[in-house]
């Protein structure tokens, strides 16, 4: 493995992400952004597509 995982960074990033997605009104704030956006979802992705579709 060229770059071993950094467990501390991963833990901090996951904690930050969990705190961010729990913010009330987050989707409304995103919807009000007036910037060009590109949403990409792969048909072979094992994750569900609904979050991408909802955000788009």
C-alpha positions as CSV (number, residue, x, y, z in Angstrom):
1,X,0.0,0.0,0.0
2,X,1.5,3.3,-1.1
3,X,-0.3,5.4,1.5
4,X,-1.4,3.7,4.7
5,X,-4.7,4.9,6.2
6,X,-4.5,7.5,8.9
7,X,-7.0,6.3,11.5
8,X,-6.9,9.6,13.5
9,X,-7.7,11.7,10.4
10,X,-10.4,9.3,9.4
11,X,-12.0,9.4,12.9
12,X,-11.9,13.2,12.9
13,X,-13.4,13.5,9.4
14,X,-16.2,11.1,10.2
15,X,-17.0,13.0,13.4
16,X,-17.1,16.3,11.5
17,X,-19.3,14.8,8.7
18,X,-21.8,13.4,11.3
19,X,-22.0,16.8,13.0
20,X,-22.5,18.6,9.6
21,X,-25.3,16.3,8.3
22,X,-27.2,16.8,11.5
23,X,-27.5,20.5,11.1
24,X,-31.1,21.7,10.8
25,X,-31.8,23.3,7.4
26,X,-28.7,21.9,5.7
27,X,-30.5,20.7,2.6
28,X,-32.3,24.0,2.3
29,X,-29.0,25.9,2.6
30,X,-27.6,23.7,-0.2
31,X,-30.7,24.2,-2.3
32,X,-30.3,28.0,-2.0
33,X,-26.7,28.0,-3.3
34,X,-26.5,29.6,-6.7
35,X,-23.4,27.9,-8.1
36,X,-23.0,25.4,-11.0
37,X,-23.0,21.9,-9.7
38,X,-22.3,18.5,-11.1
39,X,-23.6,15.4,-9.4
40,X,-22.0,12.1,-10.4
41,X,-23.3,8.7,-9.4
42,X,-22.1,5.4,-10.8
43,X,-24.6,2.7,-11.7
44,X,-22.3,0.1,-10.3
45,X,-21.9,2.0,-7.0
46,X,-22.9,-0.1,-4.0
47,X,-24.2,2.9,-2.1
48,X,-27.8,4.0,-2.7
49,X,-28.5,6.7,-5.3
50,X,-31.2,8.5,-3.4
51,X,-28.9,10.9,-1.5
52,X,-27.4,12.1,-4.8
53,X,-30.8,12.4,-6.4
54,X,-32.2,14.3,-3.4
55,X,-29.3,16.7,-3.4
56,X,-29.4,17.3,-7.1
